[in-house]
Amino acid sequence: MMKLIQVADLHFGRECKPAITAAISAINSLQANALIVAGDLTQRGKTSEFEAARDWLSQIPLPQIVVPGNHDTPMLNLYARAHEPFKRFCELFGEDMQTLKFPDLKIVGLNTARGWQVRRNWAEGSVNLDDLQDALGDTPELKALVCHHPFRPVPGAPLTTRTKRGARASQAIAKSNVRMLFTGHVHQPAIQNWREEGGQYLAIGAGTLSDRLREWPPSFNEIQLNNGQVQVIAHAYEGTRFVPRKLGTFTL
Protein backbone atom coordinates (compact mmCIF):
# COMPACT_ATOMS: atom_id res chain seq x y z
CA MET A 1 0.00 0.00 0.00
CA MET A 2 1.15 3.52 -0.79
CA LYS A 3 0.21 6.38 1.52
CA LEU A 4 0.22 10.12 0.76
CA ILE A 5 -0.36 13.07 3.07
CA GLN A 6 -1.98 16.18 1.59
CA VAL A 7 -1.94 19.59 3.25
CA ALA A 8 -2.95 22.99 1.90
CA ASP A 9 -3.61 26.53 3.07
CA LEU A 10 -1.12 26.58 5.92
CA HIS A 11 -1.32 30.39 5.85
CA PHE A 12 1.69 31.04 8.07
CA GLY A 13 0.97 34.41 9.61
CA ARG A 14 -2.56 33.17 10.29
CA GLU A 15 -1.73 29.54 11.11
CA CYS A 16 -3.72 27.74 13.81
CA LYS A 17 -0.81 27.30 16.21
CA PRO A 18 -2.14 24.35 18.27
CA ALA A 19 -3.27 22.46 15.15
CA ILE A 20 -0.18 23.06 13.05
CA THR A 21 2.06 22.06 15.95
CA ALA A 22 0.08 18.88 16.61
CA ALA A 23 0.02 18.08 12.89
CA ILE A 24 3.76 17.36 12.85
CA SER A 25 3.54 14.33 15.14
CA ALA A 26 0.18 13.28 13.68
CA ILE A 27 1.56 13.23 10.13
CA ASN A 28 4.84 11.59 11.11
CA SER A 29 2.99 8.82 12.95
CA LEU A 30 1.21 7.77 9.75
CA GLN A 31 4.47 6.65 8.11
CA ALA A 32 3.50 7.91 4.66
CA ASN A 33 5.49 7.79 1.43
CA ALA A 34 5.22 11.48 0.50
CA LEU A 35 3.84 14.87 1.51
CA ILE A 36 1.81 16.98 -0.93
CA VAL A 37 1.56 20.73 -0.20
CA ALA A 38 -1.15 22.30 -2.36
CA GLY A 39 -0.44 26.00 -1.99
CA ASP A 40 -1.01 29.01 0.25
CA LEU A 41 1.93 28.39 2.54
CA THR A 42 1.72 32.01 3.69
CA GLN A 43 -0.87 34.66 4.45
CA ARG A 44 0.79 37.75 2.95
CA GLY A 45 3.71 36.31 0.98
CA LYS A 46 6.24 37.71 3.49
CA THR A 47 9.76 36.31 3.69
CA SER A 48 9.32 35.53 7.40
CA GLU A 49 6.16 33.56 6.62
CA PHE A 50 7.91 31.52 3.94
CA GLU A 51 10.74 30.79 6.37
CA ALA A 52 8.22 29.64 8.99
CA ALA A 53 6.61 27.34 6.42
CA ARG A 54 10.00 25.94 5.40
CA ASP A 55 10.93 25.30 9.03
CA TRP A 56 7.63 23.51 9.65
CA LEU A 57 8.00 21.35 6.55
CA SER A 58 11.56 20.45 7.55
CA GLN A 59 10.13 18.64 10.58
CA ILE A 60 8.30 16.16 8.32
CA PRO A 61 11.01 13.89 6.85
CA LEU A 62 9.19 12.78 3.71
CA PRO A 63 9.70 13.36 -0.01
CA GLN A 64 7.73 16.56 -0.65
CA ILE A 65 6.11 18.33 -3.55
CA VAL A 66 5.22 21.98 -2.91
CA VAL A 67 3.28 24.33 -5.20
CA PRO A 68 2.35 27.99 -4.60
CA GLY A 69 -1.08 29.47 -4.02
CA ASN A 70 -2.55 32.92 -4.53
CA HIS A 71 -1.48 34.02 -1.02
CA ASP A 72 2.14 33.16 -1.85
CA THR A 73 2.60 36.42 -3.75
CA PRO A 74 3.52 39.72 -2.00
CA MET A 75 0.18 41.03 -0.79
CA LEU A 76 1.28 44.58 -0.01
CA ASN A 77 4.02 45.15 -2.61
CA LEU A 78 2.04 45.75 -5.79
CA TYR A 79 5.12 46.14 -8.00
CA ALA A 80 6.59 42.83 -6.84
CA ARG A 81 3.23 41.13 -7.17
CA ALA A 82 2.99 42.21 -10.80
CA HIS A 83 6.62 41.72 -11.89
CA GLU A 84 8.10 38.95 -9.73
CA PRO A 85 5.17 37.43 -7.80
CA PHE A 86 6.84 34.11 -6.93
CA LYS A 87 10.40 35.29 -6.26
CA ARG A 88 10.19 34.63 -2.53
CA PHE A 89 8.54 31.25 -3.03
CA CYS A 90 11.17 30.22 -5.57
CA GLU A 91 14.06 31.27 -3.36
CA LEU A 92 13.06 28.61 -0.82
CA PHE A 93 11.24 26.00 -2.89
CA GLY A 94 12.79 26.25 -6.36
CA GLU A 95 11.82 27.90 -9.63
CA ASP A 96 10.56 24.78 -11.41
CA MET A 97 7.43 22.93 -10.44
CA GLN A 98 8.50 19.79 -8.65
CA THR A 99 7.97 16.14 -9.51
CA LEU A 100 7.94 13.04 -7.33
CA LYS A 101 8.35 9.65 -8.95
CA PHE A 102 7.49 6.28 -7.46
CA PRO A 103 7.36 2.84 -9.12
CA ASP A 104 3.61 3.06 -9.72
CA LEU A 105 2.91 6.79 -9.63
CA LYS A 106 4.35 10.10 -10.83
CA ILE A 107 3.22 13.27 -9.00
CA VAL A 108 3.63 16.53 -10.92
CA GLY A 109 3.18 20.13 -9.78
CA LEU A 110 1.37 22.94 -11.64
CA ASN A 111 1.13 26.63 -10.69
CA THR A 112 -2.44 27.96 -10.98
CA ALA A 113 -1.81 31.11 -8.91
CA ARG A 114 -1.16 34.54 -10.43
CA GLY A 115 0.22 37.73 -8.93
CA TRP A 116 -2.04 39.89 -11.04
CA GLN A 117 -4.94 39.29 -13.43
CA VAL A 118 -7.29 41.35 -15.55
CA ARG A 119 -10.26 40.60 -13.35
CA ARG A 120 -11.49 41.83 -10.01
CA ASN A 121 -10.69 38.79 -7.89
CA TRP A 122 -6.90 38.27 -8.13
CA ALA A 123 -7.20 35.20 -5.87
CA GLU A 124 -8.96 33.12 -8.50
CA GLY A 125 -6.97 30.44 -10.28
CA SER A 126 -5.79 30.39 -13.87
CA VAL A 127 -4.48 27.42 -15.86
CA ASN A 128 -1.82 27.90 -18.50
CA LEU A 129 -2.72 25.15 -20.95
CA ASP A 130 0.83 24.90 -22.29
CA ASP A 131 2.14 24.37 -18.76
CA LEU A 132 -0.59 21.80 -18.22
CA GLN A 133 0.40 19.93 -21.37
CA ASP A 134 4.02 19.89 -20.22
CA ALA A 135 2.90 18.45 -16.88
CA LEU A 136 0.80 15.79 -18.58
CA GLY A 137 3.62 14.73 -20.91
CA ASP A 138 3.23 11.79 -23.28
CA THR A 139 4.33 8.84 -21.14
CA PRO A 140 1.87 6.08 -20.25
CA GLU A 141 2.67 6.07 -16.52
CA LEU A 142 -0.04 6.79 -13.94
CA LYS A 143 0.08 10.41 -12.81
CA ALA A 144 -1.29 12.72 -10.14
CA LEU A 145 -1.35 16.51 -10.53
CA VAL A 146 -0.92 19.01 -7.69
CA CYS A 147 -2.04 22.65 -7.88
CA HIS A 148 -3.76 25.13 -5.60
CA HIS A 149 -7.05 25.82 -7.36
CA PRO A 150 -9.70 23.21 -8.23
CA PHE A 151 -10.38 23.06 -11.95
CA ARG A 152 -14.12 22.66 -11.41
CA PRO A 153 -16.10 24.19 -8.52
CA VAL A 154 -16.22 21.83 -5.53
CA PRO A 155 -19.83 20.67 -4.96
CA GLY A 156 -21.16 21.81 -1.60
CA ALA A 157 -18.05 23.82 -0.71
CA PRO A 158 -18.46 27.18 1.09
CA LEU A 159 -16.36 28.89 -1.60
CA THR A 160 -17.29 28.80 -5.29
CA THR A 161 -14.21 28.80 -7.48
CA ARG A 162 -13.90 30.25 -10.98
CA THR A 163 -10.63 28.95 -12.32
CA LYS A 164 -9.83 30.44 -15.71
CA ARG A 165 -9.64 27.70 -18.36
CA GLY A 166 -10.50 25.27 -15.58
CA ALA A 167 -13.16 23.47 -17.63
CA ARG A 168 -10.72 22.88 -20.50
CA ALA A 169 -8.07 21.74 -18.05
CA SER A 170 -10.51 19.33 -16.42
CA GLN A 171 -11.39 17.84 -19.78
CA ALA A 172 -7.72 17.54 -20.71
CA ILE A 173 -6.65 15.63 -17.61
CA ALA A 174 -9.70 13.36 -17.79
CA LYS A 175 -8.44 12.18 -21.20
CA SER A 176 -4.86 11.79 -19.95
CA ASN A 177 -3.09 9.40 -17.57
CA VAL A 178 -3.80 11.71 -14.63
CA ARG A 179 -6.11 9.94 -12.21
CA MET A 180 -5.88 12.28 -9.22
CA LEU A 181 -5.92 16.08 -8.92
CA PHE A 182 -4.79 17.38 -5.51
CA THR A 183 -5.87 20.94 -4.64
CA GLY A 184 -6.59 23.35 -1.78
CA HIS A 185 -8.04 26.89 -1.73
CA VAL A 186 -11.58 26.19 -0.46
CA HIS A 187 -10.47 25.31 3.11
CA GLN A 188 -12.60 22.20 3.22
CA PRO A 189 -11.62 18.57 2.53
CA ALA A 190 -13.50 16.95 -0.33
CA ILE A 191 -13.29 14.17 -2.88
CA GLN A 192 -15.20 14.09 -6.16
CA ASN A 193 -15.11 11.64 -9.05
CA TRP A 194 -15.21 14.04 -12.01
CA ARG A 195 -16.50 12.56 -15.24
CA GLU A 196 -15.75 14.33 -18.47
CA GLU A 197 -16.20 13.30 -22.08
CA GLY A 198 -13.41 10.83 -22.70
CA GLY A 199 -12.50 9.98 -19.13
CA GLN A 200 -12.58 10.73 -15.43
CA TYR A 201 -10.35 11.54 -12.46
CA LEU A 202 -10.52 12.03 -8.69
CA ALA A 203 -10.47 15.65 -7.48
CA ILE A 204 -9.13 15.57 -3.92
CA GLY A 205 -9.15 18.79 -1.93
CA ALA A 206 -7.47 19.41 1.42
CA GLY A 207 -8.69 21.64 4.24
CA THR A 208 -6.65 24.29 6.04
CA LEU A 209 -4.29 24.30 9.02
CA SER A 210 -4.92 28.01 9.61
CA ASP A 211 -7.48 29.90 11.67
CA ARG A 212 -9.21 30.99 8.43
CA LEU A 213 -11.90 28.35 8.85
CA ARG A 214 -15.11 27.95 6.92
CA GLU A 215 -17.21 24.88 7.73
CA TRP A 216 -14.46 22.49 8.86
CA PRO A 217 -11.91 22.54 11.68
CA PRO A 218 -8.20 22.53 10.79
CA SER A 219 -7.37 19.33 8.93
CA PHE A 220 -5.11 17.41 6.57
CA ASN A 221 -5.75 14.44 4.26
CA GLU A 222 -4.40 10.91 4.28
CA ILE A 223 -4.68 9.13 0.92
CA GLN A 224 -4.27 5.37 0.85
CA LEU A 225 -3.58 3.69 -2.50
CA ASN A 226 -3.96 -0.07 -2.62
CA ASN A 227 -4.37 -2.17 -5.78
CA GLY A 228 -6.28 0.51 -7.66
CA GLN A 229 -8.39 1.53 -4.67
CA VAL A 230 -8.13 5.06 -3.27
CA GLN A 231 -9.34 5.81 0.24
CA VAL A 232 -9.29 9.42 1.47
CA ILE A 233 -9.31 10.15 5.19
CA ALA A 234 -9.50 13.69 6.53
CA HIS A 235 -7.81 14.14 9.91
CA ALA A 236 -9.68 16.92 11.72
CA TYR A 237 -8.30 18.76 14.73
CA GLU A 238 -10.82 18.36 17.52
CA GLY A 239 -9.87 19.79 20.88
CA THR A 240 -6.31 18.61 21.36
CA ARG A 241 -5.80 15.93 18.71
CA PHE A 242 -6.52 14.95 15.13
CA VAL A 243 -9.46 12.61 14.59
CA PRO A 244 -9.77 10.61 11.31
CA ARG A 245 -12.95 10.98 9.25
CA LYS A 246 -13.33 8.80 6.15
CA LEU A 247 -14.37 10.82 3.09
CA GLY A 248 -14.76 7.95 0.63
CA THR A 249 -13.22 5.09 -1.30
CA PHE A 250 -12.94 5.02 -5.09
CA THR A 251 -11.42 2.87 -7.82
CA LEU A 252 -8.85 4.44 -10.13
C-alpha positions as CSV (number, residue, x, y, z in Angstrom):
1,M,0.0,0.0,0.0
2,M,1.2,3.5,-0.8
3,K,0.2,6.4,1.5
4,L,0.2,10.1,0.8
5,I,-0.4,13.1,3.1
6,Q,-2.0,16.2,1.6
7,V,-1.9,19.6,3.3
8,A,-3.0,23.0,1.9
9,D,-3.6,26.5,3.1
10,L,-1.1,26.6,5.9
11,H,-1.3,30.4,5.8
12,F,1.7,31.0,8.1
13,G,1.0,34.4,9.6
14,R,-2.6,33.2,10.3
15,E,-1.7,29.5,11.1
16,C,-3.7,27.7,13.8
17,K,-0.8,27.3,16.2
18,P,-2.1,24.4,18.3
19,A,-3.3,22.5,15.2
20,I,-0.2,23.1,13.0
21,T,2.1,22.1,16.0
22,A,0.1,18.9,16.6
23,A,0.0,18.1,12.9
24,I,3.8,17.4,12.9
25,S,3.5,14.3,15.1
26,A,0.2,13.3,13.7
27,I,1.6,13.2,10.1
28,N,4.8,11.6,11.1
29,S,3.0,8.8,13.0
30,L,1.2,7.8,9.8
31,Q,4.5,6.7,8.1
32,A,3.5,7.9,4.7
33,N,5.5,7.8,1.4
34,A,5.2,11.5,0.5
35,L,3.8,14.9,1.5
36,I,1.8,17.0,-0.9
37,V,1.6,20.7,-0.2
38,A,-1.1,22.3,-2.4
39,G,-0.4,26.0,-2.0
40,D,-1.0,29.0,0.3
41,L,1.9,28.4,2.5
42,T,1.7,32.0,3.7
43,Q,-0.9,34.7,4.4
44,R,0.8,37.8,2.9
45,G,3.7,36.3,1.0
46,K,6.2,37.7,3.5
47,T,9.8,36.3,3.7
48,S,9.3,35.5,7.4
49,E,6.2,33.6,6.6
50,F,7.9,31.5,3.9
51,E,10.7,30.8,6.4
52,A,8.2,29.6,9.0
53,A,6.6,27.3,6.4
54,R,10.0,25.9,5.4
55,D,10.9,25.3,9.0
56,W,7.6,23.5,9.6
57,L,8.0,21.3,6.5
58,S,11.6,20.4,7.6
59,Q,10.1,18.6,10.6
60,I,8.3,16.2,8.3
61,P,11.0,13.9,6.8
62,L,9.2,12.8,3.7
63,P,9.7,13.4,0.0
64,Q,7.7,16.6,-0.6
65,I,6.1,18.3,-3.6
66,V,5.2,22.0,-2.9
67,V,3.3,24.3,-5.2
68,P,2.4,28.0,-4.6
69,G,-1.1,29.5,-4.0
70,N,-2.6,32.9,-4.5
71,H,-1.5,34.0,-1.0
72,D,2.1,33.2,-1.9
73,T,2.6,36.4,-3.8
74,P,3.5,39.7,-2.0
75,M,0.2,41.0,-0.8
76,L,1.3,44.6,0.0
77,N,4.0,45.1,-2.6
78,L,2.0,45.7,-5.8
79,Y,5.1,46.1,-8.0
80,A,6.6,42.8,-6.8
81,R,3.2,41.1,-7.2
82,A,3.0,42.2,-10.8
83,H,6.6,41.7,-11.9
84,E,8.1,38.9,-9.7
85,P,5.2,37.4,-7.8
86,F,6.8,34.1,-6.9
87,K,10.4,35.3,-6.3
88,R,10.2,34.6,-2.5
89,F,8.5,31.3,-3.0
90,C,11.2,30.2,-5.6
91,E,14.1,31.3,-3.4
92,L,13.1,28.6,-0.8
93,F,11.2,26.0,-2.9
94,G,12.8,26.2,-6.4
95,E,11.8,27.9,-9.6
96,D,10.6,24.8,-11.4
97,M,7.4,22.9,-10.4
98,Q,8.5,19.8,-8.6
99,T,8.0,16.1,-9.5
100,L,7.9,13.0,-7.3
101,K,8.3,9.6,-9.0
102,F,7.5,6.3,-7.5
103,P,7.4,2.8,-9.1
104,D,3.6,3.1,-9.7
105,L,2.9,6.8,-9.6
106,K,4.4,10.1,-10.8
107,I,3.2,13.3,-9.0
108,V,3.6,16.5,-10.9
109,G,3.2,20.1,-9.8
110,L,1.4,22.9,-11.6
111,N,1.1,26.6,-10.7
112,T,-2.4,28.0,-11.0
113,A,-1.8,31.1,-8.9
114,R,-1.2,34.5,-10.4
115,G,0.2,37.7,-8.9
116,W,-2.0,39.9,-11.0
117,Q,-4.9,39.3,-13.4
118,V,-7.3,41.4,-15.6
119,R,-10.3,40.6,-13.3
120,R,-11.5,41.8,-10.0
121,N,-10.7,38.8,-7.9
122,W,-6.9,38.3,-8.1
123,A,-7.2,35.2,-5.9
124,E,-9.0,33.1,-8.5
125,G,-7.0,30.4,-10.3
126,S,-5.8,30.4,-13.9
127,V,-4.5,27.4,-15.9
128,N,-1.8,27.9,-18.5
129,L,-2.7,25.1,-20.9
130,D,0.8,24.9,-22.3
131,D,2.1,24.4,-18.8
132,L,-0.6,21.8,-18.2
133,Q,0.4,19.9,-21.4
134,D,4.0,19.9,-20.2
135,A,2.9,18.5,-16.9
136,L,0.8,15.8,-18.6
137,G,3.6,14.7,-20.9
138,D,3.2,11.8,-23.3
139,T,4.3,8.8,-21.1
140,P,1.9,6.1,-20.2
141,E,2.7,6.1,-16.5
142,L,0.0,6.8,-13.9
143,K,0.1,10.4,-12.8
144,A,-1.3,12.7,-10.1
145,L,-1.3,16.5,-10.5
146,V,-0.9,19.0,-7.7
147,C,-2.0,22.7,-7.9
148,H,-3.8,25.1,-5.6
149,H,-7.1,25.8,-7.4
150,P,-9.7,23.2,-8.2
151,F,-10.4,23.1,-12.0
152,R,-14.1,22.7,-11.4
153,P,-16.1,24.2,-8.5
154,V,-16.2,21.8,-5.5
155,P,-19.8,20.7,-5.0
156,G,-21.2,21.8,-1.6
157,A,-18.0,23.8,-0.7
158,P,-18.5,27.2,1.1
159,L,-16.4,28.9,-1.6
160,T,-17.3,28.8,-5.3
161,T,-14.2,28.8,-7.5
162,R,-13.9,30.3,-11.0
163,T,-10.6,29.0,-12.3
164,K,-9.8,30.4,-15.7
165,R,-9.6,27.7,-18.4
166,G,-10.5,25.3,-15.6
167,A,-13.2,23.5,-17.6
168,R,-10.7,22.9,-20.5
169,A,-8.1,21.7,-18.1
170,S,-10.5,19.3,-16.4
171,Q,-11.4,17.8,-19.8
172,A,-7.7,17.5,-20.7
173,I,-6.7,15.6,-17.6
174,A,-9.7,13.4,-17.8
175,K,-8.4,12.2,-21.2
176,S,-4.9,11.8,-19.9
177,N,-3.1,9.4,-17.6
178,V,-3.8,11.7,-14.6
179,R,-6.1,9.9,-12.2
180,M,-5.9,12.3,-9.2
181,L,-5.9,16.1,-8.9
182,F,-4.8,17.4,-5.5
183,T,-5.9,20.9,-4.6
184,G,-6.6,23.3,-1.8
185,H,-8.0,26.9,-1.7
186,V,-11.6,26.2,-0.5
187,H,-10.5,25.3,3.1
188,Q,-12.6,22.2,3.2
189,P,-11.6,18.6,2.5
190,A,-13.5,17.0,-0.3
191,I,-13.3,14.2,-2.9
192,Q,-15.2,14.1,-6.2
193,N,-15.1,11.6,-9.1
194,W,-15.2,14.0,-12.0
195,R,-16.5,12.6,-15.2
196,E,-15.7,14.3,-18.5
197,E,-16.2,13.3,-22.1
198,G,-13.4,10.8,-22.7
199,G,-12.5,10.0,-19.1
200,Q,-12.6,10.7,-15.4
201,Y,-10.3,11.5,-12.5
202,L,-10.5,12.0,-8.7
203,A,-10.5,15.6,-7.5
204,I,-9.1,15.6,-3.9
205,G,-9.2,18.8,-1.9
206,A,-7.5,19.4,1.4
207,G,-8.7,21.6,4.2
208,T,-6.7,24.3,6.0
209,L,-4.3,24.3,9.0
210,S,-4.9,28.0,9.6
211,D,-7.5,29.9,11.7
212,R,-9.2,31.0,8.4
213,L,-11.9,28.3,8.9
214,R,-15.1,27.9,6.9
215,E,-17.2,24.9,7.7
216,W,-14.5,22.5,8.9
217,P,-11.9,22.5,11.7
218,P,-8.2,22.5,10.8
219,S,-7.4,19.3,8.9
220,F,-5.1,17.4,6.6
221,N,-5.8,14.4,4.3
222,E,-4.4,10.9,4.3
223,I,-4.7,9.1,0.9
224,Q,-4.3,5.4,0.9
225,L,-3.6,3.7,-2.5
226,N,-4.0,-0.1,-2.6
227,N,-4.4,-2.2,-5.8
228,G,-6.3,0.5,-7.7
229,Q,-8.4,1.5,-4.7
230,V,-8.1,5.1,-3.3
231,Q,-9.3,5.8,0.2
232,V,-9.3,9.4,1.5
233,I,-9.3,10.1,5.2
234,A,-9.5,13.7,6.5
235,H,-7.8,14.1,9.9
236,A,-9.7,16.9,11.7
237,Y,-8.3,18.8,14.7
238,E,-10.8,18.4,17.5
239,G,-9.9,19.8,20.9
240,T,-6.3,18.6,21.4
241,R,-5.8,15.9,18.7
242,F,-6.5,14.9,15.1
243,V,-9.5,12.6,14.6
244,P,-9.8,10.6,11.3
245,R,-12.9,11.0,9.3
246,K,-13.3,8.8,6.2
247,L,-14.4,10.8,3.1
248,G,-14.8,7.9,0.6
249,T,-13.2,5.1,-1.3
250,F,-12.9,5.0,-5.1
251,T,-11.4,2.9,-7.8
252,L,-8.9,4.4,-10.1
